[in-house]
Amino acid sequence: GEFRYLSQLDLTRTLIRAFNRSEIPLKFSQGFHPMPDLSFGPALPLGVEGCEEWLDFCALVDCDPEQLLRQLNAHMSTELRFTSLQKIPTKSAALFQAIDTATYVIGVGHEAIAHAARERLDGDESSEAELHQRLVDRLLAREEISATVKRKGKERRIDIRPLIKSIEVVNGDRPLGLRVIVGAGASGNLRPEVLLKELYGDAPVEWQITREGLYVQTDEGLLRPVDLSLFAPAAAVDLERSPDAAPVDGAHP
């Protein structure tokens, strides 16, 4: 959807407008330029859609979650909606600090991508699924993967191998794609386009990328942050940003 091109700043403005129109007073930050105290998970890269994004906020009045959900959605686009709301402990950890894992699905069923894969594999004429699997196996076999990332406007080389948790070639019921699980948040964030460049080089294609979810890695596996009551301020909202429901950013809302 077109909302995948919504910046984090524009997403924040959209949400603040919905709260204002719903007449829901929010806690503000301190300082010379106070702003509504909204906390997001790791921001969606521009152009990436999201299926389940998270936001937490602190309201200054006690709210019934179901009524508040209806009030907010009455002032939201049909393509950008809050899907659920849940109260959480006030002293919970901040979203960006709690979340450490993201899952993405990336479409690779494009001739330009297959061509790039064959070039990387010296003209291999295997099926497309086999080509992608060979590239994935080759990448994951490396102990170190040095890649260029941009942080605070500056480029630098880092080892992204510890941030790659799994890459699976998805075929069959759905279009050919990759399902990747990577590090996200304060503990280390890997943007999908950085991983794709290491796999395919500079393939001349507009990637179709969807972030399926944001999680916390535990001994029991990947859990949604709200299931562990890890959110910060007083309430958590689950925002839907799917390929069919416009993203805000993607999770941006």
N, C-alpha and C positions, 0 to 999 in steps of 0.2 A: 504494500500500500504506500501511498504518497507520504504518510507520516514517518516513514523510515528516514526521510531526509530532514526531519525536525531536529534542530540542535538541542543540546541539554538546556541551554538558556531559554530557548523558546518553549520547551516542555515545561520548565519551571513556571514560566509566565502563564502558560495555559492552565496549569493546576491551581496557581494562586487565584486566577480569575474565577475558576469554578468554586473555590472556597469562599471568595468574596461574594459571589452571586448567591451562594447558598446561605450566606449570613452566619458562617461558622467562624468564630474568633479563634485565631491561632496564636500560639506563643511566638514571640519575636526574639531574634538574636540580640546580643548587646553590642554597643559600640556606636560609632558615628553614623553608620548606614545600616540600621536594623532591618532585617529581612525576616519573613516568615520562616520558622524553624522546620524546614523540610529536609529529610535525609533520604538519599537514594542509595541503591546498590551501585556496583560498578557501571559506569555509563556505557550505553550501547554505542559502538562505532557508527558514524554517520553512514546511512545506506543499509544498515542491518536491521531486520525486523526482530521483534521479540514476542514470545508466547506468554511468558510469565515474568513480569517485572515487579519490583518491590519499592515501596515508599513508606517511610514512617513519619509521623507528625505528632505534635502535641496540641490538642484543643484546650481552650480555656474554660470550656463548659462540658459537663457530662453529656455524652451523646449515646443514643441508642444506635448500635451498629447498623441495623437494617434500615432504620429511617434515614440515617446519615448517608448510607449508600444510595438510596433513592434520591435524596436531595442533590448529591454531587453529580450523579449520572444525568439528572435533568438538565444540567448545564455543561455536559460533555458531548463531543461528537459521537455519533453512532459507531464510528470506527475506532474510537479511543474511549474505553470504559473502565471503570473500577469493577472488578469481578467479585471481590469479597473484602470485608473489613473485620478486623479482630483487635480487641483490646489486649495490651501486653503490659508487663511490669514497667514502671517508670524508669527503673535503674538498669534496664536491659542494655546490652552492648549495641553500639552503632552498626548499622547495616554494612557499611563499607569495611568495617573491622571484622565483622562476623563472617561474611561471605568469603569463601576462598576457592570456589570452583564454578565453572560455567560449562554448559553443554551447548554445542552448535551443530546444526545440520547445514551442509554446504552442497548445493547442486553442482555436479560435475559432468552431467550429460550433455555436453556441448562439444561440437567438432573442434573448435579452437583449443579446448582444454585437452581433448584426446590427442590432437596434433602436438601440443606442448609436451604431453607425457611421452609420446613416441620419440620426440627429439631428445628428451632427457635420458631415454633408455636406448639411444643409438639406433633408432628405427625399428624397434620391436613391433612385430605385427600381431601380437596377442589381442584377445578381445579387450574391449574398453575396461570392463571390470578387472580383468587380470592386469592390465597396465597400471591402473590406480593402486591395486594391491601391491604390485612390485615396488612402486614408488614409496608407498607407506612403509613396507617392510624395510626398504633400504634406509629410509630416514630414521626409523625407530631403532635400527641396529647401531646407529652412531652413539657413542658415549657422550659426545659434546656436539651441540649444534649452535654455532656462532652466527647470530643474526643482527641486523641493524634495526634498532628501535629508536623512536623519538620520544624523549622525555623533557618536558618543560622547554620545548622548542629546539632542543639540541639532540643531534644524532649520536648514538654510541653503540658499540658492539657488546652484546651480552650472550651468555649461554642459555638458550631457551629450552634445552632438553629437560631440565627438572620441572618445567611448567607444562610439559605434554604428558597427560595422564593416560590417554588412549586415543587411537584413531581407528575407526572401523569403516570399511567400505560397505555401503548399504545398497542392496540391489534386490530386485524381485517385485514386491508389492508396490513399491514407490519408485519414483525416478532415481536413476543412478546418483549416488551422493556419498558424502563422507559424514560420519557422525563423530565429532571430536569432543573430548573432555579435557579442558585445560585449566590452568591456574587463573584465578581472578581475584581482584580486590587488593587490599593492602599488603598481603603476603607475597604478591607477585602476579602481574596481569599480562596475559598473552593475547594480543589481538589476532583474530583469525587471518587477516590479510598477511601478517608476518609469517605465519605458519604456511599459508598457501604459496608464498613466494619461495620458501625453502623447498616445497614440494614440486612446484611447476615452473619456477622462474617467473619471468615477466609475461605471462600468458595474456594476450590481448582480448580480455573478456570482462564483462561486468558481472562480478560474482553474485550469485543469489544465496545470501546467508541469512539464516534464522537462528536466533538464540532461543533454545528451548527452555532453559531455566538457569537459575542461580542457586547454589547449594552450599552447605557446610559439610566438609569431609569429617566423618566420625568413624569410630570402630565398627559401627553398624552399617556403614556405607554412606551414600549421599543423602542428606536430609534437607528439606526446605527450612530456611531460617526460622520461620514462625513456629515450626514444630518443636523447636528447642527454646522458644521464648527468648531469642537472642536480639530481637529488635530494640532500637533505642527510641527515644521519648515514649509517648503514652499509647499510641495506637499504630497499627500496621495496616496497610492497604495493599492488596494484590491487584496489579493492573494488567489487563490483557492487551497484548500487542502482538497479534498473530498476523500471518500473511494475508488473512481475509479480514482481519479487524485492524484498522490502521494503527501503526505503532506511534507511540509518543516519543520513545527511545531508549525502546525496547524491549526491552523492556524497555528504551526510553518510553514513558507512558505514551 
